[in-house]
Amino acid sequence: MGKGNKELCLAYADNSGRVWDYPGESPAFRTGNRFVRIGPEDLIELPDGSVLFSLPGRQPVSCNSGVSGFRRIEASPFGDEITAVSAFPASSYLRTYLPAYIPTNNAPVLPMWAYTGVAVIDGDFVIPALRIDEDVRSDPAIHENDRELKAAITSLEDRYPENRLIKQLSKCASFYRCLCSRNFFLGRYEAPVPTTPACNAACAGCLSFQKSGSPFPASQDRLGFEPSAEEIAEVILRHFTASGGEVASFGQGCEGEPLLRASELAEAIRLVREKTGKGTINLNTNGSIPPGLQELVRAGLDSVRISLNSPTREYYERYYRPSGYRFDDVLRSIDAALSAGIFVSINLFFLPGFTDMETEAEGLISFLRRFPVHMLQTRNLNIDPDFYFERIGFRESEPVGVRGLVDLLKKEFPALRLGYYNPHVKK
């Protein structure tokens, strides 16, 4: 990042949650279950829109060059209690290392964020990450428009007073500050189209539903109704008209699995395509019901994004905990989508030291040779790493590094698009 020989300092949080640098202590980072030392060349300035967190019940780890190995830092330079710190990077940034910490007794399970290492160079926060997509649709600079957004929400709610889906998107845009929902009301980029309360998986890191007794809460409420095909089509048509024919996507973080309503979604697609051929209709899905996906393709679906945490069957099933389907059904859906000729993406949840370890990297390359999809969306997995590793029965192998894996994928699959967002496939 061009910081020269300026000191790389460990970051820590005090009891009030304020974050400080620790002069004389170099930060360790983590990949899988390993502590590692990295240099300034692997760090970027904290991107605009990123957030810092203290990590309760966890103390930071340093790796001074004059000290053998790594050590826990238990107190500030002033003798006060401290906790480790993490960053949550802005959209379109892929983290490359986790924060290094040692849990204390009874450390709580962390809520669902993409925990990323953080350090300080010359007063600036830096993180190990890379920008994986240059699309600006979620950049904070284009979302500093609350007054314009409020007027747009009021206008659309007045125009479509009976459409429950528009009311839902209003809540998402204003209460949760969902950037996709904000883009819908502002008539640009990709619009979210949540449709389905039910789900046939019980993902360990589900953002919209956690059973009573879960060690962490859901990030948001799940959609509580089933919008009609007419309501769905009305939202998509409005977005295509306002945006000049951009992207509308089923399958959002605030809903279950849209393939469970394949017939209603197919009817909505037909209603849209009776009016316009513009725009990309996309489906984000777990790929659990191949016949349902084929029904949507016949109705006019343009693209599909199928989510995986791993190309390895046992890791997939331990994380997704599928009900009524198995990993082979997901593979059949991918094959069916490719055979149908629509644009196919894999939404692969990345976690440093897991996704990029040798065994997983080899499995991913074999998977992509078998299923030559058009795009790999590299998304940070929002979950406590230790909780995740325990849940899936993690068996660690040597890491090739997240940057190393990205470079390897570019070399092995030069036609494969790497990114973060669903593209407009008709452009």
Residue pairs with C-beta under 8 A, 6 or more apart in sequence:
1 40
1 41
1 43
1 44
1 45
1 121
1 126
3 40
3 121
3 122
3 126
6 40
6 121
6 122
7 23
7 121
7 122
8 26
8 27
8 39
8 40
8 43
8 119
8 120
8 121
8 126
9 21
9 22
9 23
9 24
9 25
9 26
9 27
9 119
9 120
9 121
10 21
10 22
10 25
10 26
10 27
10 28
10 60
10 62
10 73
10 119
10 120
11 19
11 20
11 21
11 22
11 27
11 60
11 85
11 118
11 119
11 120
11 125
12 19
12 20
12 22
12 60
12 73
12 76
12 82
12 83
12 84
12 85
13 19
13 20
13 54
13 55
13 82
13 83
13 84
13 85
14 20
14 76
14 80
14 81
14 82
15 80
15 81
17 54
19 52
19 54
19 85
19 118
19 125
20 76
21 120
21 123
22 60
22 62
22 73
22 76
22 77
23 77
24 64
25 62
25 64
25 73
26 37
26 62
26 63
26 64
26 65
27 60
27 61
27 62
27 63
27 100
27 117
27 118
27 119
28 35
28 36
28 37
28 60
28 61
28 62
28 63
28 70
28 100
29 35
29 36
29 37
29 38
29 97
29 98
29 99
29 100
29 117
29 128
30 36
30 61
30 97
30 98
30 99
30 100
30 101
30 117
30 352
30 353
30 385
31 97
31 98
31 352
31 353
31 356
31 399
31 401
32 352
32 353
32 354
32 357
32 389
32 394
32 396
32 399
33 353
33 389
33 394
33 396
34 353
34 396
34 399
35 61
35 63
35 70
35 100
36 97
36 100
37 63
38 97
38 128
40 121
40 126
42 96
42 97
42 128
42 403
43 119
43 121
43 126
43 127
43 128
44 126
44 127
44 128
44 129
44 130
44 131
45 124
45 125
45 126
46 52
46 87
46 118
46 124
46 125
46 126
46 127
47 89
47 90
47 93
47 127
47 129
47 131
48 90
48 139
48 140
48 141
49 90
49 91
49 138
49 139
49 140
50 87
50 88
50 89
50 90
50 93
50 127
51 87
51 88
52 85
52 86
52 87
52 88
52 118
52 125
53 85
53 86
53 87
53 88
53 113
53 115
54 83
54 84
54 85
55 83
55 84
55 85
55 86
55 99
55 101
55 110
55 115
56 83
56 107
56 108
57 83
57 103
57 104
57 106
57 107
57 108
58 83
58 84
58 101
58 102
58 103
58 104
58 107
59 72
59 73
59 74
59 82
59 83
59 84
59 101
59 102
59 104
60 72
60 73
60 82
60 83
60 84
60 85
60 99
60 100
60 101
61 70
61 71
61 72
61 73
61 84
61 100
61 101
61 102
62 70
62 71
62 73
63 69
63 70
70 100
72 102
73 82
74 81
74 82
75 81
75 82
76 82
84 99
84 100
84 101
85 99
85 118
86 99
86 113
86 115
86 116
86 117
86 118
87 99
87 116
87 117
87 118
87 125
87 127
88 113
88 114
88 115
88 116
89 95
89 114
89 116
89 127
89 129
89 380
90 138
90 139
90 140
91 138
91 139
91 179
91 420
92 131
92 132
92 133
92 134
92 135
92 138
92 139
92 420
92 421
93 129
93 130
93 131
93 132
93 380
94 129
94 130
94 131
94 132
94 350
94 378
94 380
94 402
94 406
94 420
95 114
95 116
95 117
95 127
95 128
95 129
95 350
95 352
95 380
95 402
96 128
96 129
96 130
96 352
96 401
96 402
96 403
97 116
97 117
97 128
97 352
97 402
98 115
98 116
98 117
98 351
98 352
98 353
98 385
99 115
99 116
99 117
99 118
100 117
103 386
108 215
109 215
109 216
109 384
109 386
109 387
110 216
110 384
110 387
111 216
111 217
111 219
111 384
112 205
112 207
112 216
112 219
112 382
112 383
112 384
113 382
114 380
114 381
114 382
115 384
115 385
116 127
116 128
116 129
116 380
117 127
117 128
118 125
118 126
118 127
119 125
119 126
119 127
120 126
130 402
130 403
130 406
132 378
132 406
132 418
132 419
132 420
133 419
133 420
133 421
135 419
135 420
135 421
136 142
137 179
137 183
137 188
137 189
137 190
137 421
138 179
138 180
138 421
143 179
143 182
145 186
148 186
149 173
149 174
149 182
149 185
149 186
150 174
152 185
152 186
152 187
153 170
153 173
153 174
153 185
156 166
156 170
156 185
156 238
157 166
157 167
157 170
160 166
160 234
160 238
163 227
163 231
163 234
163 235
164 225
164 227
164 231
165 193
165 194
165 195
165 227
165 231
165 232
165 234
165 235
166 234
166 235
168 194
168 223
168 225
168 227
168 254
169 181
169 184
169 185
169 192
169 194
169 235
170 181
170 185
172 178
172 180
172 181
172 192
172 194
172 254
173 181
173 182
173 184
173 185
176 220
176 254
178 192
178 254
180 189
180 190
180 191
180 192
180 249
180 252
181 191
181 192
183 189
183 190
183 191
184 191
184 192
184 235
184 239
187 239
187 242
187 243
188 242
188 243
188 246
189 243
189 246
189 247
190 246
190 247
190 248
190 249
190 282
190 421
190 422
191 235
191 236
191 239
191 243
191 246
191 247
191 248
191 249
192 249
192 252
193 232
193 235
193 236
193 248
193 249
193 250
193 252
194 223
194 250
194 252
194 254
194 255
195 223
195 226
195 227
195 232
195 250
195 255
195 258
195 261
195 264
195 265
196 223
196 226
196 250
196 255
196 256
196 257
196 258
196 260
196 261
197 222
197 223
197 224
197 225
197 226
197 255
197 256
198 256
198 257
198 260
199 206
199 209
199 255
199 256
199 257
199 260
200 256
200 257
200 260
200 286
200 288
200 289
200 322
200 323
200 324
200 325
201 257
201 286
201 288
201 320
201 321
201 322
201 323
202 211
202 320
202 321
202 323
203 319
203 320
203 321
204 318
204 319
204 321
204 383
204 387
204 388
204 391
204 392
205 319
205 381
205 382
205 383
205 388
206 218
207 218
207 219
207 220
207 253
207 254
207 382
208 218
208 219
208 220
208 221
208 222
208 223
208 253
208 254
208 255
208 256
209 218
209 222
209 256
210 216
210 217
210 218
215 387
216 384
219 253
219 382
220 253
220 254
221 254
222 254
222 255
222 256
223 254
223 255
223 256
226 261
226 264
228 264
229 264
229 265
229 267
229 268
229 271
230 268
230 271
232 264
232 265
232 268
233 268
233 269
233 271
233 272
235 248
236 248
236 268
236 272
236 279
236 281
237 272
237 275
237 276
239 246
239 248
239 279
240 246
240 248
240 272
240 276
240 278
240 279
241 276
243 279
244 278
245 276
245 278
245 279
245 424
245 426
246 279
246 280
246 424
247 279
247 280
247 282
247 422
247 423
247 424
248 279
248 280
248 281
248 282
249 282
249 283
249 284
249 305
249 422
250 258
250 265
250 281
250 282
250 283
250 284
250 285
251 257
251 258
251 283
251 284
251 285
251 305
252 284
257 285
257 286
257 288
258 265
258 283
258 284
258 285
259 283
259 285
259 286
259 287
259 288
259 289
259 292
259 293
259 296
260 289
260 292
262 289
262 291
262 292
262 293
262 295
262 296
263 295
265 283
265 296
265 299
266 295
266 296
266 298
266 299
267 299
269 281
269 296
269 299
269 300
269 301
270 299
270 300
272 279
272 281
272 300
273 299
273 300
278 426
279 424
279 426
280 302
280 303
280 422
280 423
280 424
280 425
280 426
281 300
281 301
281 302
281 303
282 301
282 302
282 303
282 304
282 305
282 422
283 293
283 296
283 301
283 303
283 304
283 305
284 304
284 305
284 307
284 347
284 422
285 293
285 304
285 305
285 306
285 307
285 333
286 306
286 307
286 320
286 322
286 330
287 293
287 304
287 306
287 307
287 329
287 330
287 333
287 334
288 322
288 324
288 325
288 329
288 330
288 333
289 325
289 329
289 333
290 329
290 332
290 333
290 336
293 301
293 304
293 333
293 336
293 337
294 336
294 340
297 336
297 337
297 340
297 342
301 342
302 342
302 343
302 425
302 426
303 342
303 343
303 344
303 345
303 422
303 423
303 425
304 333
304 337
304 342
304 343
304 344
304 345
305 345
305 346
305 347
305 377
305 422
306 330
306 333
306 334
306 337
306 344
306 345
306 346
306 347
307 346
307 347
307 348
307 349
308 316
308 330
308 346
308 347
308 348
308 349
309 315
309 316
309 319
309 320
309 348
309 349
309 381
309 392
310 316
310 319
310 354
310 355
310 360
310 363
310 392
311 360
311 363
311 364
311 366
311 367
312 359
312 360
312 363
313 327
314 392
314 393
315 360
315 392
315 393
316 327
316 330
317 326
317 327
318 391
318 392
318 393
319 388
319 391
319 392
331 371
334 344
334 346
334 371
334 373
335 371
337 344
338 344
338 371
338 372
338 373
343 374
343 375
343 423
343 425
344 371
344 373
344 374
344 375
345 373
345 374
345 375
345 376
345 377
345 422
346 371
346 373
346 375
346 376
346 377
347 377
347 379
348 355
348 364
348 376
348 377
348 378
348 379
349 355
349 379
349 380
349 381
350 356
350 378
350 379
350 380
350 381
350 402
351 380
351 381
351 383
351 385
351 388
352 399
352 402
353 385
353 396
353 399
354 360
354 388
354 389
354 394
355 361
355 364
355 402
355 405
356 399
356 400
356 401
356 402
356 404
356 405
357 396
357 397
357 398
357 399
357 400
358 397
358 398
358 399
358 400
359 395
359 397
360 397
361 400
361 405
361 408
364 405
364 409
365 408
365 409
365 412
368 376
368 409
368 412
368 413
368 416
372 413
373 416
374 416
374 417
375 416
375 417
375 418
375 419
375 423
376 409
376 416
376 417
376 418
376 419
377 419
377 420
377 421
377 422
378 406
378 418
378 419
378 420
379 420
381 388
388 394
400 408
406 418
409 416
409 418
410 416
410 418
417 423
